[in-house]
Amino acid sequence: MRRGVVFIALVVLVCVDLCVVQTVAEERDTPVVRLHSFAKPFLKGHGSIRFWNFGGSTVVSDDYIRLTPSTPSRTGNIWNVAKVEAIDWEVTLEYKIHGGGRVGADGFAFWYAETPSTQGPAFGSKETWSGLMISFDTYDNDGKRNNPYVSIIMNDESKVYNPATDGQDIQTGGCQSFFRNTAKNPKARIRYEGEQQTLSVWMDTSHDDRWTQCVELHEIKLPTGYYFGLSATTGALADNHDVYSFQMRDLSPRKRAVEPQPPSQPEVVSIKAAEVSGASKLSFRELVDRAKLSLTEPVPTFPSAPKDIPEQLALEMLTTTFSLQFEHIDTLMSSLVAGQQNLNAASLPKSTLSNSLVALSKRLSTSAVPHQQAIDSLMKHVAEVEKTTSMITDKLHAQDATLTHIQSAAHHLSSATESLHNQISSTADTTVNKFFNSTSFGPWLTIMALQVAVLFGVFTWKKFQQDKATKLM
């Protein structure tokens, strides 16, 4: 009986290890989608890094993004600027929650929401939202003594998050996990499989790639076209909430949503020469038709800067948008070059692919119109910034000239003061020398010495007479 129990335990451990190895292998083989990811080194801007905007108390260092410092009553957030079009995706977070106290507060949250949120009581975001929130809660508000706790909450804007209950009244699932003040940076993995409508959360609190499943939920439906985000908050107690990396992977990049939506990251249309040379006419035409089909996709849309934000932040967002549009043009150019190379490598008649290349060239020239408008708008902002910079430079030059004039005047004043001091010293020395070297000074000094001697003698004689009279009495 005992041997059977031991055998079953060994089988379970082997299965767990195999699951871990399989998960790590999948992570290694699936590329990171950089449009929805960040890691050091960070390309910093004013209130943003590449493809991400942040607000509140969030600051970017060389190694990590700090959502909140260990200071009471702070909130911070960071949101992706591009919509997620993947059906099956996985996000791996490396983070660190640490502070000097035995108990910290309050934690941070991972978001997959319809709209980027403003500040609010739900870990620094609004208390109502549409989408998914996964909170990493460090403070025991509800008194159940189960913190640190990972909580999963689905919402369609009909539920209100209440910090006093840690959201337990609207929670979909969760688990306890000791991720605060760890020796190494803990990691979390959120995995969503759209076709199976399955959401799972895995934790690695020792940073050794031995993942423990926190929860697996079924019948979870998350639409495409939502935004990734992170937010954190502190209360009367406080912790540092640091995020080192956010890595998103598209687990099924060839799948498309049921309803066609503009892609966030255009797919490069290419036909490999090996496939062309080894295929029949029918398979080659199928490849050509596939390329033609990709040409019917709409030009990707990119988020624009709101009108009520500072001009500098609008310029940063416009620069990011221009970068995305440039990447789109670059992918179209890559497709055109790849098509030409495949056409040259193919042994089949060139007429079968020439129409596709012509259509691709037309689409490239057509998509250049909105991009040229974005370039013109960007250049307009750049000209305004250059004008403002020129004005500031002129003012700095004027202030520098004034400072130079003040320094020159101070130098002249110092020189004049030193000259006056030298003249006074010289005059005093001359006067003293003249006084002591005067020819009339000698007789006067002799007379004064004789007067002192006479007075001393008279005083001594009177003193002698008084002492003598005292002795006779």
C-alpha positions as CSV (number, residue, x, y, z in Angstrom):
1,M,0.0,0.0,0.0
2,R,2.8,2.4,1.0
3,R,4.7,1.6,-2.2
4,G,1.6,2.4,-4.3
5,V,1.2,5.8,-2.6
6,V,4.9,6.6,-3.2
7,F,4.5,5.5,-6.9
8,I,1.5,7.7,-7.4
9,A,3.3,10.7,-5.8
10,L,6.3,10.2,-8.1
11,V,4.0,10.0,-11.2
12,V,2.3,13.3,-10.1
13,L,5.6,15.0,-9.6
14,V,6.9,13.8,-13.0
15,C,3.7,15.1,-14.7
16,V,4.1,18.5,-13.0
17,D,7.7,18.7,-14.2
18,L,6.7,17.8,-17.7
19,C,4.0,20.5,-17.6
20,V,6.6,23.0,-16.5
21,V,9.1,22.0,-19.2
22,Q,6.4,22.1,-21.8
23,T,5.3,25.6,-20.7
24,V,8.9,26.9,-20.7
25,A,9.4,25.4,-24.2
26,E,6.3,27.0,-25.5
27,E,7.5,30.4,-24.1
28,R,10.9,29.9,-25.7
29,D,9.5,29.0,-29.1
30,T,6.8,31.6,-29.4
31,P,8.1,35.1,-30.3
32,V,7.3,38.2,-28.2
33,V,5.0,40.7,-29.9
34,R,6.9,43.9,-29.2
35,L,3.9,46.1,-30.0
36,H,2.3,44.9,-26.8
37,S,5.4,44.3,-24.7
38,F,8.2,46.2,-22.9
39,A,11.5,45.4,-21.3
40,K,14.8,47.2,-20.6
41,P,16.4,49.2,-22.1
42,F,13.4,51.5,-22.2
43,L,13.0,54.1,-25.0
44,K,11.8,57.0,-22.8
45,G,9.7,59.9,-23.8
46,H,7.6,62.6,-22.0
47,G,5.0,60.5,-20.2
48,S,5.6,57.4,-22.4
49,I,7.8,54.6,-23.5
50,R,7.5,53.0,-27.0
51,F,3.9,51.8,-27.5
52,W,3.0,52.6,-23.9
53,N,1.7,55.7,-22.0
54,F,1.9,56.2,-18.3
55,G,0.5,58.5,-15.7
56,G,0.2,59.3,-12.0
57,S,3.3,58.6,-10.0
58,T,4.8,56.2,-12.5
59,V,8.5,56.8,-13.3
60,V,10.8,54.9,-15.7
61,S,14.3,53.9,-14.5
62,D,17.1,52.1,-16.4
63,D,16.0,48.7,-15.1
64,Y,12.3,48.8,-14.3
65,I,9.1,50.9,-14.3
66,R,8.0,52.0,-10.8
67,L,4.2,52.4,-10.7
68,T,4.3,53.7,-7.1
69,P,7.1,54.5,-4.7
70,S,6.9,53.4,-1.0
71,T,4.9,56.6,-0.2
72,P,1.4,56.7,1.2
73,S,-1.6,57.7,-1.0
74,R,0.1,57.3,-4.5
75,T,-1.3,55.8,-7.7
76,G,0.3,55.0,-11.0
77,N,-0.6,53.3,-14.3
78,I,0.8,52.4,-17.7
79,W,-1.4,51.5,-20.7
80,N,-0.6,50.0,-24.2
81,V,-1.6,52.3,-27.1
82,A,-2.4,49.5,-29.5
83,K,-5.5,47.2,-29.5
84,V,-4.9,43.5,-29.1
85,E,-6.2,41.5,-32.1
86,A,-4.9,38.1,-31.0
87,I,-7.4,35.4,-30.2
88,D,-5.1,33.3,-28.1
89,W,-2.5,35.1,-26.1
90,E,-0.1,34.9,-23.1
91,V,1.4,37.6,-21.0
92,T,4.4,37.0,-18.7
93,L,5.1,39.6,-16.0
94,E,8.3,40.1,-14.0
95,Y,7.7,42.4,-11.1
96,K,8.7,43.2,-7.5
97,I,6.5,44.4,-4.6
98,H,8.7,45.4,-1.7
99,G,8.8,47.6,1.3
100,G,10.3,48.1,4.8
101,G,7.2,47.2,6.8
102,R,6.0,43.8,7.8
103,V,2.7,44.6,6.1
104,G,2.5,46.5,2.8
105,A,-0.2,48.0,0.7
106,D,-2.1,47.9,-1.6
107,G,-0.9,46.0,-4.6
108,F,-1.2,46.3,-8.4
109,A,-3.5,45.0,-11.1
110,F,-3.2,43.6,-14.6
111,W,-5.9,44.9,-17.0
112,Y,-7.3,43.7,-20.3
113,A,-10.0,46.4,-20.7
114,E,-12.0,48.0,-23.5
115,T,-10.7,51.5,-22.7
116,P,-7.6,52.7,-20.8
117,S,-8.8,53.8,-17.4
118,T,-8.3,57.0,-15.4
119,Q,-7.4,57.0,-11.8
120,G,-9.8,55.4,-9.3
121,P,-10.1,53.2,-6.2
122,A,-9.5,49.9,-8.1
123,F,-5.7,49.6,-7.6
124,G,-5.3,53.1,-9.2
125,S,-8.0,52.7,-11.9
126,K,-11.8,53.1,-12.2
127,E,-14.0,51.0,-10.1
128,T,-16.1,50.0,-13.1
129,W,-14.7,48.6,-16.4
130,S,-15.4,46.3,-19.3
131,G,-13.0,43.4,-19.5
132,L,-10.6,41.5,-17.2
133,M,-8.8,42.6,-14.0
134,I,-6.3,40.4,-12.2
135,S,-5.2,42.0,-8.9
136,F,-2.1,41.2,-6.9
137,D,-3.5,42.3,-3.5
138,T,-1.1,42.7,-0.6
139,Y,-3.3,44.3,2.1
140,D,-6.1,42.4,4.0
141,N,-9.0,44.8,3.8
142,D,-11.7,42.2,4.3
143,G,-10.1,40.6,7.4
144,K,-9.9,37.1,6.0
145,R,-6.1,36.9,6.5
146,N,-5.4,35.4,3.1
147,N,-3.2,38.1,1.7
148,P,-1.1,38.4,-0.5
149,Y,-3.8,37.2,-2.8
150,V,-4.3,37.0,-6.6
151,S,-7.9,37.8,-7.6
152,I,-9.5,37.5,-11.0
153,I,-12.6,39.7,-11.7
154,M,-14.6,39.8,-15.0
155,N,-16.7,42.9,-15.5
156,D,-19.1,44.3,-18.1
157,E,-19.3,47.7,-16.3
158,S,-22.2,46.5,-14.3
159,K,-20.1,45.6,-11.2
160,V,-18.4,48.0,-8.9
161,Y,-15.2,47.2,-7.2
162,N,-15.2,47.8,-3.4
163,P,-11.7,48.1,-1.9
164,A,-13.1,47.5,1.6
165,T,-14.0,43.9,0.6
166,D,-11.0,43.3,-1.7
167,G,-13.6,42.7,-4.5
168,Q,-14.5,39.3,-3.0
169,D,-18.2,39.9,-3.7
170,I,-17.6,40.1,-7.5
171,Q,-14.6,37.8,-7.7
172,T,-14.5,35.1,-10.4
173,G,-11.6,33.1,-9.0
174,G,-8.3,33.5,-7.1
175,C,-5.6,32.0,-4.9
176,Q,-3.2,33.0,-2.2
177,S,0.4,33.5,-3.3
178,F,3.4,34.9,-1.3
179,F,4.8,37.3,-3.9
180,R,5.7,40.3,-1.6
181,N,9.3,40.9,-0.4
182,T,10.7,37.9,-2.2
183,A,14.5,37.3,-2.6
184,K,14.2,37.3,-6.4
185,N,11.8,39.0,-8.7
186,P,8.6,36.9,-8.9
187,K,6.8,36.3,-12.2
188,A,3.2,35.8,-13.2
189,R,1.8,34.3,-16.4
190,I,-1.7,35.0,-17.7
191,R,-2.8,32.7,-20.5
192,Y,-6.0,33.1,-22.5
193,E,-7.3,30.6,-25.1
194,G,-10.1,32.2,-27.0
195,E,-11.5,29.2,-28.8
196,Q,-11.6,27.2,-25.6
197,Q,-12.7,30.3,-23.6
198,T,-10.2,29.3,-20.9
199,L,-8.2,31.6,-18.7
200,S,-5.4,30.4,-16.5
201,V,-3.0,32.2,-14.1
202,W,0.4,30.7,-13.1
203,M,2.8,32.0,-10.5
204,D,6.6,31.7,-10.1
205,T,7.5,33.4,-6.8
206,S,11.1,32.1,-6.7
207,H,12.1,33.1,-10.3
208,D,13.3,29.6,-11.1
209,D,10.8,28.7,-13.9
210,R,8.9,26.3,-11.6
211,W,5.4,27.5,-12.2
212,T,2.5,26.8,-9.9
213,Q,-1.1,27.1,-11.3
214,C,-3.1,29.6,-9.3
215,V,-6.4,29.2,-11.1
216,E,-8.0,27.9,-14.3
217,L,-11.3,29.3,-15.4
218,H,-13.6,28.2,-18.2
219,E,-16.4,29.9,-20.2
220,I,-14.4,33.1,-20.1
221,K,-15.1,35.2,-23.2
222,L,-12.7,38.1,-23.9
223,P,-13.3,40.1,-27.1
224,T,-10.4,41.2,-29.3
225,G,-9.6,44.9,-29.7
226,Y,-9.1,45.6,-25.9
227,Y,-6.0,47.2,-24.3
228,F,-3.4,45.9,-21.9
229,G,-2.6,47.9,-18.8
230,L,-1.1,47.9,-15.3
231,S,-1.9,50.1,-12.3
232,A,-1.0,50.3,-8.7
233,T,-1.9,52.2,-5.5
234,T,-0.8,52.7,-1.9
235,G,-2.8,53.7,1.1
236,A,-1.8,54.6,4.7
237,L,0.8,51.8,4.3
238,A,3.0,51.7,1.2
239,D,5.2,49.5,-1.0
240,N,7.3,50.0,-4.1
241,H,5.5,48.5,-7.1
242,D,8.1,47.8,-9.8
243,V,7.6,46.1,-13.2
244,Y,10.7,44.8,-14.9
245,S,9.1,43.3,-18.1
246,F,5.8,42.7,-19.8
247,Q,6.0,40.1,-22.5
248,M,3.0,39.3,-24.7
249,R,3.0,36.3,-27.1
250,D,0.4,35.5,-29.7
251,L,-0.2,31.8,-29.3
252,S,-2.1,31.5,-32.7
253,P,-0.8,34.2,-35.0
254,R,-2.5,32.7,-38.1
255,K,-5.9,32.8,-36.5
256,R,-8.3,35.6,-37.2
257,A,-11.2,37.0,-35.3
258,V,-14.7,36.0,-36.6
259,E,-15.4,39.7,-37.3
260,P,-12.6,41.2,-39.3
261,Q,-10.9,44.1,-37.5
262,P,-8.0,46.3,-38.5
263,P,-4.7,44.6,-37.4
264,S,-2.5,46.4,-34.9
265,Q,0.6,45.0,-36.4
266,P,0.4,44.3,-40.2
267,E,1.4,40.9,-41.4
268,V,4.1,40.6,-44.0
269,V,2.9,38.9,-47.2
270,S,5.6,36.6,-48.5
271,I,6.0,33.5,-50.6
272,K,9.1,31.5,-50.1
273,A,11.1,30.5,-53.2
274,A,11.3,26.9,-51.9
275,E,7.5,26.6,-51.8
276,V,7.3,28.1,-55.3
277,S,9.8,25.8,-56.9
278,G,8.4,22.7,-55.3
279,A,4.7,23.4,-56.0
280,S,2.4,22.7,-58.9
281,K,0.6,25.4,-60.8
282,L,-2.5,24.9,-58.7
283,S,-0.7,25.3,-55.3
284,F,1.2,28.3,-56.7
285,R,-2.1,29.9,-57.7
286,E,-3.5,29.2,-54.3
287,L,-0.5,31.0,-52.8
288,V,-1.1,33.9,-55.2
289,D,-4.8,34.0,-54.2
290,R,-3.8,34.1,-50.6
291,A,-1.5,37.1,-51.3
292,K,-4.4,38.8,-53.2
293,L,-6.7,38.2,-50.2
294,S,-4.3,39.9,-47.8
295,L,-4.3,43.0,-50.1
296,T,-8.0,43.5,-49.3
297,E,-7.4,44.1,-45.6
298,P,-8.0,47.7,-44.6
299,V,-5.1,50.0,-43.7
300,P,-4.4,49.7,-39.9
301,T,-5.8,52.4,-37.7
302,F,-3.6,53.8,-34.9
303,P,-4.7,55.7,-31.8
304,S,-4.6,59.5,-32.1
305,A,-3.7,61.9,-29.3
306,P,-6.6,63.5,-27.4
307,K,-7.1,67.2,-27.7
308,D,-7.1,68.0,-24.0
309,I,-3.5,66.9,-23.2
310,P,-0.4,69.0,-23.1
311,E,1.3,69.8,-26.4
312,Q,4.5,68.0,-25.5
313,L,2.6,64.8,-24.7
314,A,0.6,65.1,-27.9
315,L,3.9,65.4,-29.8
316,E,5.2,62.2,-28.1
317,M,2.0,60.3,-29.0
318,L,2.1,61.6,-32.6
319,T,5.7,60.5,-32.8
320,T,4.7,57.0,-31.6
321,T,1.8,56.9,-34.2
322,F,4.2,57.9,-36.9
323,S,6.6,55.1,-35.9
324,L,3.7,52.6,-36.2
325,Q,2.7,53.9,-39.6
326,F,6.3,53.8,-40.8
327,E,6.5,50.1,-39.7
328,H,3.3,49.5,-41.7
329,I,4.9,51.0,-44.8
330,D,8.0,49.0,-44.2
331,T,6.0,45.7,-44.1
332,L,4.4,46.6,-47.4
333,M,7.8,47.3,-48.9
334,S,9.1,44.0,-47.6
335,S,6.1,42.3,-49.1
336,L,6.8,43.9,-52.5
337,V,10.5,43.0,-52.4
338,A,9.6,39.4,-51.3
339,G,7.1,39.1,-54.1
340,Q,9.6,40.3,-56.7
341,Q,12.2,37.8,-55.4
342,N,9.7,34.9,-55.5
343,L,8.7,35.9,-59.0
344,N,12.4,35.8,-60.2
345,A,12.9,32.4,-58.4
346,A,9.7,30.8,-59.8
347,S,9.9,28.6,-62.9
348,L,6.2,29.3,-63.7
349,P,5.1,32.1,-66.0
350,K,5.6,35.6,-64.4
351,S,2.1,36.7,-65.4
352,T,0.6,34.6,-62.6
353,L,2.0,37.0,-59.9
354,S,2.4,40.3,-61.7
355,N,-1.1,41.4,-61.0
356,S,-0.6,40.8,-57.3
357,L,2.6,42.9,-57.4
358,V,0.8,45.7,-59.2
359,A,-2.1,45.7,-56.7
360,L,0.4,45.7,-53.8
361,S,2.2,48.7,-55.3
362,K,-1.1,50.5,-55.8
363,R,-2.0,49.9,-52.1
364,L,1.4,51.1,-51.0
365,S,1.0,54.4,-52.9
366,T,-2.6,54.7,-51.6
367,S,-1.6,54.2,-48.0
368,A,1.1,56.8,-48.4
369,V,-1.5,59.6,-48.4
370,P,-2.6,59.4,-44.8
371,H,1.0,58.7,-43.8
372,Q,2.0,61.9,-45.6
373,Q,-0.7,63.8,-43.7
374,A,0.8,62.4,-40.4
375,I,4.3,63.5,-41.6
376,D,3.0,67.0,-42.4
377,S,1.3,67.3,-39.0
378,L,4.5,66.0,-37.2
379,M,6.7,68.4,-39.1
380,K,4.3,71.3,-38.1
381,H,4.7,70.4,-34.5
382,V,8.4,70.1,-34.9
383,A,8.6,73.6,-36.4
384,E,6.6,75.0,-33.5
385,V,9.0,73.2,-31.1
386,E,12.0,74.6,-33.0
387,K,10.5,78.1,-32.8
388,T,9.9,77.8,-29.0
389,T,13.4,76.4,-28.6
390,S,14.9,79.3,-30.6
391,M,13.0,81.9,-28.4
392,I,14.3,80.1,-25.2
393,T,17.8,80.1,-26.6
394,D,17.7,83.8,-27.4
395,K,16.6,84.5,-23.8
396,L,19.4,82.4,-22.4
397,H,21.9,84.2,-24.6
398,A,20.6,87.6,-23.3
399,Q,20.7,86.3,-19.7
400,D,24.3,85.1,-20.3
401,A,25.3,88.5,-21.6
402,T,23.8,90.2,-18.6
403,L,25.6,87.8,-16.3
404,T,28.9,88.5,-18.1
405,H,28.3,92.3,-17.6
406,I,27.6,91.8,-13.9
407,Q,30.7,89.7,-13.5
408,S,32.8,92.4,-15.3
409,A,31.4,95.2,-13.1
410,A,32.1,93.1,-10.0
411,H,35.7,92.6,-11.1
412,H,36.2,96.4,-11.6
413,L,34.6,97.1,-8.2
414,S,37.0,94.6,-6.6
415,S,40.0,96.2,-8.3
416,A,38.9,99.7,-7.2
417,T,38.4,98.6,-3.6
418,E,41.8,97.0,-3.5
419,S,43.5,100.1,-4.9
420,L,41.7,102.3,-2.3
421,H,42.8,100.0,0.4
422,N,46.4,100.2,-0.8
423,Q,46.3,104.0,-0.9
424,I,44.9,104.3,2.7
425,S,47.6,101.9,3.9
426,S,50.3,103.9,2.2
427,T,49.1,107.2,3.6
428,A,48.9,105.9,7.1
429,D,52.5,104.5,6.9
430,T,53.8,107.8,5.6
431,T,52.1,109.8,8.4
432,V,53.5,107.6,11.2
433,N,57.0,107.8,9.7
434,K,56.8,111.5,9.4
435,F,55.7,111.9,13.0
436,F,58.5,109.8,14.4
437,N,61.2,111.2,12.1
438,S,60.3,114.8,12.8
439,T,63.2,117.0,14.2
440,S,60.9,118.7,16.7
441,F,59.8,115.5,18.3
442,G,63.1,114.9,20.2
443,P,62.9,118.0,22.6
444,W,59.3,117.3,23.4
445,L,60.0,113.8,24.3
446,T,62.9,114.9,26.6
447,I,60.6,117.4,28.4
448,M,57.9,114.8,28.9
449,A,60.5,112.3,30.4
450,L,61.8,115.0,32.8
451,Q,58.2,115.8,34.0
452,V,57.5,112.1,34.7
453,A,60.8,111.8,36.6
454,V,60.0,115.0,38.8
455,L,56.5,113.7,39.5
456,F,57.8,110.3,40.5
457,G,60.4,111.9,42.8
458,V,57.9,114.2,44.5
459,F,55.5,111.2,45.1
460,T,58.3,109.1,46.6
461,W,59.5,111.9,48.9
462,K,56.0,112.5,50.3
463,K,55.6,108.8,50.8
464,F,58.8,108.6,52.7
465,Q,57.8,111.6,55.0
466,Q,54.5,109.9,55.8
467,D,56.1,106.6,56.8
468,K,58.7,108.4,59.0
469,A,56.0,110.4,60.8
470,T,54.0,107.2,61.5
471,K,57.1,105.5,63.1
472,L,57.7,108.5,65.5
473,M,54.2,108.3,66.8
